[in-house]
Amino acid sequence: MINTNDSKYYQRIPLWKDISLEEWNTREWQLKNLVTDVEMLSKVIKLTDKERANIERASRDSKFQATPYYLSLIDENNPECPVRMQAIPTIAELEEGRGDLLDPLAEDADSPVPRLVHRYPDRVLFLVSEVCSMYCRFCTRKRHILDRTSKQLSSEHDKAINYIKEHPEVRDVILSGGDALMLSVDMLEGIVSRLRAIPHVEIIRVASRMPCVLPMGVTDAYVQMLSKYQPIFFMTHFNHPFEVTPQAASACDRIAGVGMPVQNQSVLLRKVNSDPNIMKKLSHELLKMRVTPYYIYQCDLAEGIEHFRTPVSQGFEIVENLRGHTSGLALPTFVIDAPGGGGKIPVMPNYLLTMSDKSAVMRNYRGLMSSYANPRDRDCSCSTSEEISKTLAEEKPINRAYMDLVDGKRVTLKPEI
């Protein structure tokens, strides 16, 4: 593990030994100095001739790009360093895997307009960008990774927003990509402000891996802008406790500090985090940054990433070793995003053994069994069911003040009765 508590940790790398701390910690310098080819990478870490050749071959089919910050976390003494494995191409990416699919989640089939995936009834995935500061080697959307942003970006954004306007059932919009924070502040605000002006859009989620791979990219300008359009949830992506650095903690603190909840989605990766103790430690470190462990994803069936996939049983083992052995706050949900567009399916050990009208028999995390006696009165109807059902059908807020935009400012309006 690299000691990033030493502010000059990156200067051990000759390529960056003369870079000032002020430059290093800016979004602009990091993005200007992205490592995108094997020649530059060889100045960051030692590569054998064979490794150079393999990286060149693998990166022809899948773009290589990484931030100086993230590469500076690589432990050269560990050939299976979890940071290195996530960032640097290997020849294994060219191997055909069992069950490989170009579009493993069938997102293209559920895309009514460009950049929008509408799979679940009340929420949509809005792919606002196809670029990232770092291209993870296990990416599900490798088919979208391009060398440049689409020339039709603004018009495609318009089509997606118009679709959302025309579908009142959509109450939750996830801005992803690519990485949402790769858009300029003004462009991102243009999208967020227009979504917030749509009455039926209640929740906006912004997805970015920048807190992990480019924490200095999460600037005050982005955070303050987003804070104007609450409620906004910030979705990020840490996979290993070594990624939780003081710099990452500062980025998460900037986000949480303005009242945006931060939630983490990890991917279960063989040889990276496929160990119960690693995932437990990651959950603990996330909570210390005010980041909620939200999901652990089974690695998708995207082409060229079978070497990252674990047996589903390994996810079971991790869940078993978290449940009861640590705080409930530290328990993410283990899910498989079903191939072919079936959506997220929670997968977990079976704690309910039998159930009858009289009782339910369960086991706990230690394997001890207990019985819960069901009540004699089984009527579960509620007096407010009809009222709430009608409100849900009409998609209207219930007896509460709500926020709206007036002259570009957030104000509280009188609740709708």
N, C-alpha and C positions, 0 to 999 in steps of 0.2 A: 504494500500500500504506500502511495506517495504522500508525504507529509505536506499537505497544502496549508497547514497552519503557518509554515514559513512562507511569507509573502513572495519570496523570490524563488519558489519551488521550480518554476519553469526555466530559470536561467541555468539549470544544470544541463540543458540542451543547448549545444553550441549555436544552433541556428538562431536562437532567441536570447542569447546571453547578454546582448546589448540593448534589449528592449526594456524601456522603463516601465515601472509598475503602472504609471498613469496611462500609458499607451495600451499595455496588455489588458487592462480592465475596461477597455471601451468596446462597445459593440462594433464601431466603425473599423477599428484596427483588426479585430478578430475576423470580420467578414471579408475585409480586404485581403487577408493573409490566409484564407482557407487553403488547406492542403488537398490538392486534387489529382496528383499524379505520383507515380512511384519514385521519380527523381527527387522530388521535394520530400516525400515521405522518408527516403533513405537518409536524409539529413536530420530527421527527427529520431528514428530508431534504427538500430543496426539490422540490415537485411542481408541474407545470403543471396548468391546469384540465383539459386533455385526459387527462393521466396520472391525475388524481384520479378522473375519470369512468370510465376504463378499469379502474382498480383496483377501484372499487366494483362494476362489472359482473362482473368476473372472480371476485371473492370471494363473490358470491352463490351460485355453484355449487360453490365449493371454499374451505373456510374459510381465512382468513388469520390467522396468528399467528406472532410472532417475538419472540425475547428481546431486551431492550435491549443485552445484550453483543454478540450477533451483528450487530445493525443498526449498532452503533457501529463495525464494521469496514468499512462501506461507504465507498468512495472516490467522493465526489460529482462529482469531475472526470472520472470514467470512466463514460460511459453504459452500457458493457457490463462494469461491475465484476462479477467472478465471485460476490461475496457478494450483491450486489443481485439478480442474475439468479436465484439459488437461493431467495431469501427473499420477493421482492415479486411479487405477481400482475401479469400482463400480459394484454392483450386476446387474444393468441395462444392462450391457454388455452381460448378459446371456439370455436376453429376445429376442424373435423373433420379428422382426420389419416388418412393411408393406413394401413390395417391396425388402426385403433383398436379396442380391446376394453375392456369394462367390467372384466372380471376376466382380465387378459392371461395370468396364469400358471395359470389354472383352479384356484386354491386352494380355492374353494368346493366344487368337485367332489371334492376329496381331503380333505374335512373330515368325519370320522366323528362328531365331537361338536363343539359350539360351541368356537371359539377354537383348535382343533387341526388342523393340516395334516399328514397322514401320507402322504407321497409316496414317500420312499425306504424301503427295507426296515428299516434299523436306526436311523432317526432321525426325530424329529418337530419341527415348528415349533409352538411354543406362544405364541399371541398374547395375552399376559397383560394388555395394555392397548391401547386404541384412541386414546389421546391422546399428544401430543408437546409438548415445550416450543416447538418450531418446526415448522410444516408446510412441508416442502420442496415447491417448486412442481412438481417432477418425480416426486412420490410415486406408486408403483405401487398403493398401497392407498387411493387417494382415496375409494373407495366406503365405507371404514370410518371415515373422519374424521367425528367427531360433536362436538356442542357439550358433551356431558357423558358421563361414564362410565356404562356400562350398570348398571341397578339390580340385575341378576342376576349381577354380577361374581363374587362369592364362590361362588355355586352353579355357575357356569360353570367356574370354576377347579377346583372339586371334581370335576366330570364329566371334565375333561381329565386330571386326575391319576389318577382311577380308571381311565380308559382306558389310560394308560401302565402302571399296575400290572398290568393284565390282559393286556398284550402284552409278553412277555419278550424279544421280538426287538428292542425299543427300547432301545438303549444310549446314545443321544446326544439330549439335549433342548436346543433353542434357545429361549430366552425372549426374545420380541420383541414387536412390536405394530404401531403405536404405539412407545412407548419404555418398556422395562422399568423404567428408573429413575424414571419418573413415578409408580410405585407408592410408597407409604410404605415406610420401612425394614422395619417390622414385617410389612406385607403381603407384601413381596418375600421376606423371610426365611421366612414361612409357606410359600410355594411352594417355595423352594429346599430348605428342611429336609425337607419331605415327599418331594421328588424324591430327595434324597440318601439317604433311608431305604429307597428301593426298590432291592433288591439288584442288579437287572440294569441300572440306570441308572449308567453309568460316567462319562460326560462331561456337564457342564452348561455351556451357553454363554449369556452374558448380552449382549444386543444393545442398544446405546444410542448415540445421536448426541450425547449431552451433552458428552463431552470436546471436541467441536468447537463446538457451538452454545451450550452453557451449562456451561463447565468448572467453575464454582463450584458447580454442582449435584452434582458427583461428590464428595460430602463424605466425611470420615473415617468417619462412621457407616455409610455404604453399603459402603465398601471393607473396613472391619474385619469387618462382618457377613459379606460374601461370602467373605472369606479363611478363615472357619471351615469352609467346605464344599468344599474343594478335592477333586479338580481342577476348577477353573472357568476357562474361557476368556472373555475380554472382547472382544466384537466391536464395533468402532466404525466411523465413517464420515466421513472427510475427503476432499474432492474437489479442493482447490486449496492450493498452498503458502502462500497468504495467510491461510489458516485456521489455520496452525501458528504460534500465538502463545505467548508465555511463559505465559499463563494455561492454554492447552491443554496445553502441556508439563508444567505442574505437575499437572494432572488425570491425565494418562497416567502420570506418575511415581508418584502415589499408588496407582494400580492395579498397575502393574508392581512397585512396591516391596514389595508383600505376596505376590509370587510368582504373580500371575495373568498369564499371557501375554496380550498385547494384539494383536489383528489388525485390519487395516483393509480395508474393502470400499468401493471407489470406484465411482461411476457415470460412464460416459463421457458428457459433456454438451457439445453443440455450443456453441461460443463461450465455454465456461467452462474446460474442461480438454482440449479436443480438439486438443492440440498435443504432440508427443513431448517437447519440452524441459520443458513444464509438468509432465507426468506423471513425468519423470525427477527433477525437482527435488522434487516431492511425495514420491516414494519415498525420496529421500535425507533429507528433513526428518522423515519418519515414523521412519526407522531411528534417527535421532538422539534420538528420544523413546522408543526401545525398543518401537516399534510395527511389526509385520511387515506389509508390503504383501501382502495375501492375494488379493483379487480386483479386477479391473476388470470391471464389468458393462456390457454393451451396454444402452443405455437401453430399457426395456420399452415395449410397445405400449399402455400405458394411455391412456385418453381425455384429450385436451387437452394432450398434451406432445410432439407431433411436432416442435415448434420446438426441442426439446432433443436430438432424436435425430440421430445421425451415421450415415453409411454404414458398414457393417461393415468396409470396406476401411481406414477411418481407425484402427480398433482394430488391424488388421494392421500398419499403418505405425508405430504407437506401440510395439507389441511388437518389431518389427524394430529400432527405434531404442533399445530397452533391452537386448535380448539381445547380450551381448558388449561393450556400451559402458558397462556399469556392473556392480556386484557382483551376483552371483546372489541375494544377500539382498534386493536391491531389485527383484526381478522378480515382480510379481503375475501371476496367471493371468487371461487375458482370456477371459470366458465370455459366452455368450448363454443366458439363462434361457428355454428354448424356449417359445414361445406355445402355449397349449393344455395345459400341464402336462407337457411333455416333460422337464423338469428342466434342470440346468445342463450346457451343452455347451461344453467347452474349444474355442476357435477360435484357431489360431495358424498362422503361416507353415510351409510344409512344408520341413523341413530334411533329411528322408530322401528321396533322389531315386530310388534303385532298391535292391532287395534280392533276393538269390539265396541258394542254399545255401552258396555259397562266400564271398560278401562283401556288405557294405552300402555303398552310395555315398551320401555326405552332402555338404551344403554348410554352410559356417559363416556367421557374421553378415556377413562381408565378401563372400560369394558364392564363396569358394574351395572347390573340391571335394576330398574325400579319400575313401579307401576303407578300410574296416575288414574284415580277414580273419576270417571265421567259423571256429571251431575244427572239427577233424575229428570229434571226439567230441561228439555232439549230445544225449546222454542227460542230461536236466535233472531227473530224479527226485531226491527228497530223502528221507533216512531217517526224518525226523520228520513227513512229510506226513500220515500216517494219524493220528498222535497229535494234531497241531494241528487237523486237520479235525474230529476227534471233539470236541475242546474247543470249537471254534467252534460246532458244532452244538448243544452243550449250554449254550453261553453261560456258561461258568464261567471264573474267573480261573485262570491257569497258574502254579503254583509261585511265588507272590509274596504278600507281605503286602498286605492291602488295608484300606481305612479303613471304619469304620462309626460309627453314632451310638449312644452309650450314655449315657442320662440327659442327652441334649441336648449331649453333648460328643463331639468327634472323638477316636477312639482307634484304635490299630493292633492288629488281631487276628491270631492265628496263621494263616498261609497255609493255604488249602484244598488238599489233595493229591489 
